Amino acid sequence: MPTPGVKSSDPNLNPGAIFGNWERTRYHQPQDDMQQPGLDFETAAQFARFAFLTGYFISQDTERPTWNKGDFFGDHYGKKN
């Protein structure tokens, strides 16, 4: 499943620290609402479209996805029964 990363083009920002602070102080707290600062709705919408289209295009292909030879997850979990 795709996950959004934490990086910034601004060298003065530490996105990992910003996210960690948000997770400690807002996530699943009363102030975790749509009015909190820093919500970028357009970027969130772009990510949602990306995630949807990734699954959609994979599901529309006539062939099932395959693992690359030697891939850890393919070797351990992708074997056919």
N, CA, C and O of each residue as an XYZ file, in Angstrom:
324
protein
N       0.834     -1.166      0.000
C       0.000      0.000      0.000
C       0.886      1.239      0.000
O       1.834      1.318      0.781
N       0.598      2.181     -0.841
C       1.399      3.409     -0.841
C       1.250      4.165      0.474
O       0.174      4.194      1.071
N       2.323      4.763      0.905
C       2.271      5.616      2.091
C       2.950      6.937      1.758
O       3.948      6.954      1.037
N       2.428      8.034      2.268
C       3.074      9.315      2.001
C       4.400      9.383      2.741
O       4.514      8.898      3.867
N       5.378      9.970      2.124
C       6.676     10.112      2.755
C       6.751     11.379      3.584
O       5.795     12.150      3.666
N       7.901     11.574      4.191
C       8.132     12.801      4.943
C       9.433     13.424      4.443
O      10.524     13.066      4.887
N       9.292     14.352      3.520
C      10.451     15.086      3.048
C      10.000     16.489      2.703
O       8.816     16.742      2.480
N      10.957     17.394      2.661
C      10.645     18.788      2.381
C      11.729     19.369      1.498
O      12.897     18.990      1.590
N      11.330     20.287      0.648
C      12.320     20.997     -0.165
C      12.968     22.126      0.645
O      13.934     22.740      0.192
N      12.442     22.395      1.832
C      12.983     23.439      2.708
C      13.982     22.798      3.672
O      13.576     22.035      4.548
N      15.288     23.091      3.534
C      16.287     22.459      4.395
C      16.155     22.862      5.866
O      16.763     22.234      6.733
N      15.371     23.896      6.155
C      15.183     24.326      7.540
C      14.080     23.550      8.258
O      13.877     23.728      9.459
N      13.377     22.702      7.536
C      12.306     21.914      8.137
C      12.763     20.472      8.350
O      13.533     19.928      7.559
N      12.281     19.876      9.415
C      12.536     18.465      9.687
C      11.172     17.767      9.694
O      10.532     17.669     10.741
N      10.728     17.284      8.534
C       9.387     16.703      8.454
C       9.159     15.544      9.414
O       8.053     15.385      9.930
N      10.173     14.738      9.662
C      10.015     13.627     10.593
C       9.701     14.118     11.997
O       8.856     13.543     12.683
N      10.372     15.173     12.425
C      10.113     15.745     13.746
C       8.732     16.384     13.798
O       8.028     16.266     14.801
N       8.342     17.063     12.717
C       7.013     17.685     12.664
C       5.937     16.608     12.773
O       4.977     16.759     13.528
N       6.098     15.525     12.019
C       5.125     14.435     12.074
C       5.096     13.802     13.464
O       4.024     13.525     14.001
N       6.278     13.575     14.046
C       6.337     12.983     15.384
C       5.627     13.845     16.412
O       4.919     13.330     17.277
N       5.813     15.149     16.321
C       5.138     16.055     17.240
C       3.624     16.003     17.029
O       2.862     15.964     17.995
N       3.195     16.004     15.779
C       1.754     15.910     15.480
C       1.182     14.617     16.050
O       0.116     14.619     16.664
N       1.898     13.516     15.842
C       1.401     12.227     16.310
C       1.286     12.191     17.834
O       0.338     11.622     18.374
N       2.259     12.804     18.531
C       2.229     12.826     19.992
C       1.177     13.780     20.550
O       0.572     13.494     21.582
N       0.952     14.915     19.879
C       0.121     15.961     20.474
C      -1.273     16.101     19.875
O      -2.146     16.687     20.514
N      -1.514     15.582     18.666
C      -2.822     15.777     18.033
C      -3.520     14.488     17.629
O      -4.743     14.393     17.733
N      -2.771     13.499     17.172
C      -3.361     12.277     16.619
C      -4.270     11.605     17.655
O      -3.834     11.267     18.756
N      -5.530     11.421     17.283
C      -6.554     10.818     18.140
C      -6.764     11.602     19.433
O      -7.088     11.028     20.473
N      -6.578     12.897     19.356
C      -6.844     13.799     20.472
C      -8.026     14.685     20.085
O      -8.391     14.738     18.910
N      -8.629     15.379     21.043
C      -9.753     16.262     20.696
C      -9.404     17.297     19.625
O     -10.267     17.674     18.832
N      -8.155     17.761     19.592
C      -7.764     18.772     18.604
C      -7.413     18.165     17.235
O      -6.979     18.890     16.340
N      -7.594     16.859     17.061
C      -7.357     16.193     15.778
C      -8.613     16.358     14.924
O      -9.415     15.435     14.778
N      -8.760     17.562     14.364
C      -9.935     17.873     13.563
C      -9.519     18.539     12.258
O      -8.329     18.711     11.993
N     -10.481     18.905     11.461
C     -10.199     19.474     10.139
C      -9.704     20.916     10.192
O      -9.339     21.474      9.158
N      -9.683     21.532     11.375
C      -9.247     22.917     11.494
C      -7.784     23.049     11.907
O      -7.279     24.166     12.024
N      -7.099     21.933     12.129
C      -5.726     22.034     12.590
C      -4.818     22.613     11.509
O      -5.065     22.432     10.317
N      -3.769     23.308     11.933
C      -2.870     23.925     10.953
C      -2.079     22.874     10.174
O      -1.785     21.790     10.679
N      -1.752     23.217      8.963
C      -0.871     22.369      8.178
C      -1.554     21.347      7.281
O      -0.871     20.647      6.534
N      -2.870     21.238      7.329
C      -3.536     20.284      6.441
C      -3.512     20.826      5.010
O      -4.005     21.922      4.744
N      -2.946     20.062      4.116
C      -2.866     20.450      2.713
C      -3.836     19.547      1.945
O      -3.480     18.449      1.518
N      -5.053     20.032      1.785
C      -6.100     19.206      1.200
C      -5.807     18.816     -0.243
O      -6.116     17.694     -0.644
N      -5.224     19.704     -1.027
C      -4.934     19.363     -2.424
C      -3.894     18.247     -2.506
O      -4.036     17.331     -3.317
N      -2.859     18.311     -1.685
C      -1.861     17.241     -1.680
C      -2.476     15.936     -1.207
O      -2.162     14.877     -1.752
N      -3.342     15.987     -0.206
C      -4.025     14.781      0.268
C      -4.896     14.188     -0.840
O      -4.944     12.970     -1.017
N      -5.579     15.051     -1.578
C      -6.420     14.580     -2.684
C      -5.565     13.958     -3.786
O      -5.948     12.938     -4.360
N      -4.423     14.551     -4.085
C      -3.524     13.981     -5.099
C      -3.049     12.600     -4.671
O      -3.001     11.675     -5.482
N      -2.697     12.459     -3.389
C      -2.239     11.163     -2.897
C      -3.362     10.132     -2.970
O      -3.123      8.985     -3.348
N      -4.579     10.526     -2.614
C      -5.716      9.603     -2.682
C      -5.961      9.160     -4.129
O      -6.241      7.988     -4.381
N      -5.856     10.100     -5.080
C      -6.030      9.732     -6.498
C      -4.928      8.779     -6.943
O      -5.193      7.812     -7.657
N      -3.696      9.046     -6.526
C      -2.576      8.175     -6.869
C      -2.815      6.754     -6.335
O      -2.653      5.777     -7.067
N      -3.200      6.648     -5.052
C      -3.417      5.334     -4.450
C      -4.558      4.599     -5.162
O      -4.448      3.408     -5.452
N      -5.644      5.311     -5.439
C      -6.768      4.695     -6.141
C      -6.346      4.210     -7.529
O      -6.600      3.063     -7.894
N      -5.700      5.087     -8.298
C      -5.341      4.719     -9.669
C      -4.326      3.590     -9.714
O      -4.355      2.777    -10.637
N      -3.432      3.522     -8.742
C      -2.488      2.403     -8.686
C      -3.246      1.088     -8.596
O      -3.005      0.172     -9.382
N      -4.158      0.994     -7.640
C      -4.957     -0.227     -7.499
C      -5.852     -0.478     -8.699
O      -6.006     -1.616     -9.141
N      -6.440      0.588     -9.224
C      -7.341      0.448    -10.362
C      -6.613     -0.118    -11.583
O      -7.090     -1.066    -12.207
N      -5.463      0.461    -11.920
C      -4.746     -0.008    -13.106
C      -4.213     -1.425    -12.924
O      -4.194     -2.203    -13.878
N      -3.783     -1.767    -11.725
C      -3.339     -3.140    -11.479
C      -4.514     -4.097    -11.647
O      -4.369     -5.165    -12.242
N      -5.677     -3.716    -11.123
C      -6.843     -4.605    -11.210
C      -7.372     -4.747    -12.634
O      -8.035     -5.738    -12.939
N      -7.101     -3.792    -13.504
C      -7.605     -3.847    -14.875
C      -6.682     -4.614    -15.815
O      -7.073     -4.933    -16.938
N      -5.474     -4.911    -15.376
C      -4.523     -5.628    -16.229
C      -4.986     -7.070    -16.401
O      -5.586     -7.647    -15.494
N      -4.710     -7.646    -17.559
C      -5.119     -9.025    -17.815
C      -4.207    -10.033    -17.122
O      -4.601    -11.184    -16.929
N      -2.997     -9.625    -16.743
C      -2.073    -10.515    -16.042
C      -1.962    -10.105    -14.584
O      -2.009     -8.918    -14.258
N      -1.815    -11.089    -13.709
C      -1.614    -10.798    -12.299
C      -0.227    -10.193    -12.086
O       0.700    -10.508    -12.834
N      -0.070     -9.346    -11.097
C       1.271     -8.811    -10.792
C       2.202     -9.951    -10.386
O       1.759    -10.947     -9.814
N       3.467     -9.804    -10.678
C       4.459    -10.811    -10.307
C       5.567    -10.146     -9.497
O       5.792     -8.939     -9.593
N       6.253    -10.961     -8.699
C       7.382    -10.469     -7.917
C       8.638    -10.522     -8.787
O       8.748    -11.367     -9.676
N       9.563     -9.636     -8.531
C      10.868     -9.703     -9.187
C      11.628    -10.902     -8.630
O      11.514    -11.215     -7.445
N      12.400    -11.572     -9.478
C      13.183    -12.733     -9.053
C      14.087    -12.327     -7.891
O      14.785    -11.315     -7.954
N      14.062    -13.120     -6.850
C      14.898    -12.873     -5.690
C      14.318    -11.898     -4.682
O      14.969    -11.580     -3.687
N      13.106    -11.419     -4.920
C      12.492    -10.492     -3.974
C      12.129    -11.236     -2.693
O      11.540    -12.315     -2.750
N      12.473    -10.671     -1.542
C      12.218    -11.321     -0.258
C      10.746    -11.693     -0.083
O      10.431    -12.839      0.239
N       9.847    -10.736     -0.294
C       8.431    -10.996     -0.077
C       7.887    -11.990     -1.099
O       7.052    -12.830     -0.762
N       8.350    -11.900     -2.336
C       7.915    -12.862     -3.332
C       8.375    -14.272     -3.005
O       7.626    -15.234     -3.174
N       9.627    -14.393     -2.531
C      10.158    -15.718     -2.180
C       9.431    -16.324     -0.982
O       9.228    -17.537     -0.929
N       9.039    -15.487     -0.024
C       8.441    -16.003      1.203
C       6.916    -16.056      1.189
O       6.315    -16.932      1.812
N       6.296    -15.125      0.482
C       4.839    -15.017      0.560
C       4.135    -15.140     -0.795
O       2.911    -15.265     -0.837
N       4.869    -15.107     -1.879
C       4.250    -15.098     -3.185
C       4.168    -16.446     -3.880
O       3.771    -16.528     -5.042
N       4.541    -17.497     -3.173
C       4.504    -18.807     -3.802
C       3.076    -19.293     -3.959
O       2.220    -19.064     -3.105
N       2.841    -19.972     -5.078
C       1.509    -20.543     -5.325
C       1.357    -21.820     -4.535
O       2.326    -22.551     -4.335
N       0.153    -22.092     -4.087
C      -0.139    -23.341     -3.349
C      -0.347    -24.477     -4.296
O      -0.602    -25.602     -3.864
